[in-house]
Amino acid sequence: MTPFASWQDVVAAALFGDRLWYKAPLDRVARCGRVLRVYRNVKIKIGAWSSDMDPFTADAGHLERFGKKS
């Protein structure tokens, strides 16, 4: 997983429809998330492709947890 350089890169990937990978603090591996919505205040709503992740809303404070497949 390659980390994003900035929150704007995460939002751009979300708007483009890319799959986002998220590694929660207590998880050993990153999980693929599906973008449900991008809000005007630059927060994004993430859901799971399967039942292994509950939907949540993320903001720039979550930047270090997001990445993309390299």
C-alpha positions in Angstrom: 0.0 0.0 0.0 1.4 3.4 -1.0 0.3 6.3 1.2 -1.2 9.4 -0.3 0.8 12.6 -0.1 -2.1 14.9 0.9 -5.8 14.8 1.8 -6.5 16.5 -1.6 -5.0 13.4 -3.3 -7.3 11.1 -1.3 -10.4 13.2 -2.2 -9.3 13.4 -5.9 -9.0 9.6 -5.9 -12.4 9.3 -4.2 -14.0 11.5 -6.8 -12.3 9.6 -9.7 -13.7 6.3 -8.4 -10.4 4.7 -7.3 -10.5 2.0 -4.6 -9.2 3.4 -1.4 -7.3 1.2 1.1 -7.7 2.0 4.8 -5.7 0.6 7.7 -7.4 1.1 11.0 -5.1 1.6 14.1 -5.7 -1.9 15.5 -5.9 -3.8 12.2 -2.9 -5.8 10.9 -3.7 -5.3 7.3 -5.4 -2.6 5.2 -8.9 -3.2 3.8 -10.3 -2.0 0.6 -13.0 0.6 1.1 -15.7 1.8 -1.3 -16.4 5.6 -1.5 -20.1 6.1 -0.7 -20.1 9.9 -0.7 -17.8 12.9 -0.9 -19.1 15.8 1.1 -18.6 19.5 0.4 -16.6 20.0 3.6 -14.0 17.6 2.0 -15.0 14.6 4.2 -15.6 11.3 2.6 -18.0 8.5 3.6 -16.4 5.0 3.2 -18.1 1.7 3.2 -16.9 -1.8 2.7 -16.9 -4.0 -0.5 -17.8 -6.8 1.9 -19.0 -7.1 5.5 -15.5 -6.7 7.0 -15.8 -2.9 7.6 -18.5 -0.7 9.0 -19.3 2.5 7.1 -17.5 5.6 8.5 -16.8 9.2 7.7 -13.1 10.3 7.3 -11.4 13.7 7.2 -7.9 15.0 6.8 -7.0 13.6 10.3 -7.2 10.1 8.8 -4.6 10.8 6.0 -1.9 8.5 7.3 -4.4 5.6 7.3 -5.3 5.8 3.6 -3.3 4.4 0.7 -3.5 2.9 -2.8 -2.3 -0.3 -4.2 1.1 0.1 -5.8 
